[in-house]
Amino acid sequence: MRANRNSWRMGENGLIIAGLVISVIFWLLEASNHVLFFADSDLFEAVFAPTWHELWMRLAVVGAFMAFAIIANRIVKARRRAEDAATRALTEVDQVFETAADGMRIVGRDFRVLRANDTFAKLIGLPKHEIIGRKCDEVFWGDKCDTPGCPLARVLDGDQYVEYDADKVRPDGTSVPCIVSATPYRHPDGTIIGIVEDFKDISERKRAEKDLKESGERLRELTAHLQSIREEERSRIAREIHDELGQVLTALSLDVRWLRKRLPEELGELREKTRMMGGLITATVNSISRICSELRPAILDDVGLSAAIEWQAEEFTSRTGIACNIKTEPAEIKLSEELSVAIFRIFQETLTNIVRHANASEVDVQLQLTPRVFSMRVSDDGVGIEIAVPQKVHSFGLLGVKERVRGFGGELTFCTGDKGGACLDIVIPTPELAARNKEVHMPAAHVSQRP
């Protein structure tokens, strides 16, 4: 190792040593010439004891030789360091290029591939020697190739960075979804001599997104199915309660009346007892009627959504004392059974949230049906969206509302109402448009909050 170090030092200082050797040779030649031409001294004296004039001249020339050798040595060292730095930088760039996780290629101004890394070769399924020199769209084709908006042409025209999503096609016809970015490839003088392209394969992400979307759709279908089963079960229970208990209680009420009429006047205590029993039976019948209405309002099936909303608003006002103003356009709104039930349940959940969180004294409800959409707005004069909604955005009640709206291809929005309280807006396409939306694309319900 020491020998290598010494040889390295000798190589680094080679010009200085050469300067010393040339200086010695010059000294000997000058001494020899002096003896030859002047013959006033011998060679030994001319070499080791020259005259002052001769000594000054030789030292000046030797000094010039040594100065030139030292300067040249420094220049050579600096150049070697620059070359080493450039070599290291080029090596690092090559390593980064070749070992990049993304597929990369360099395309010339004529759109022929100048260089490609191993990842790109694996991405398209061709060896490098079959890629280099071919047109870029011959080895990896996209729908923007050879078009006026070609990203590579845009880079050559001056764009510094272009990024886009594209389904690229391999030579074997396989499609690969990619995120592609293109940047200028410049000469050291700054002129653009090509384009550097980076291809990020997002096949796994696309598959995950597809699986997630399919899973979400299945969950929405399951939710809709459960909601449908729930409503059917409510209807069945309401019918059984009304039919079975209603008939029994009606018969019991008639029997009690029959018994009371046949009791003698002197049995006043028993007659009073039968009267109380009749009142209790009547109260029970009213409770059953109320329970059946809450389970499945008959008015919703008989006269439509707007009448059912008005009935629910009256019940809400009588129970809570909060005024509820209803405005419908047109006056009678009738929708499909499934959509009517969903809107009615959303309205019930909204009123429940107002009672729990809004601290309101008045509620305004607007229903509107057009040939294209049905909309419902429920607003109050309570504490407002900032207080009433944010803590409850992810509650099960609101999640249920969002899923109901989402199932019909609608949009749900929370905002601040005209009176400063919270406001819920629902917009749902009419059945014909909703069916078309479900076939093409189902927009996501969303909740927006004021900051």
ABEGO torsion letter per residue (X at the ends): XAAAAAAAAAAAAAAAAAAAAAAAAAAAAAAAAAAAAAGABBAAAAAABBBAAAAAAAAAAAAAAAAAAAAAAAAAAAAAAAAAAAAAAAAAAAAAAAABABBBBBBBAAGBBABBBAAAAAAAGBBAAAABGBBAAAABBBAABGBAABAAAAAAAGBABBBBBBBBBBAAGBBBBBBBBBBBBBBAAGBBAEBBBBBBBAAAAAAAAAAAAAAAAAAAAAAAAAAAAAAAAAAAAAAAAAAAAAAAAAAAAAAAAAAAAABBAABAAAAAAAAAAAAAAAAAAAAAAAAAAAABBAAAAAAEAAAAAAAAAAAAAAAAGBBBBBBBOBABBBBBAAAAAAAAAAAAAAAAAAAAAAGBABBBBBBBBBAABBBBBBBBABAEAAAAAAAAAABAAAAAAAAAAAAAGBBBBBBBBAAGBBBBBBBBBBAAAAAAAAAABBBBBBBBBBX
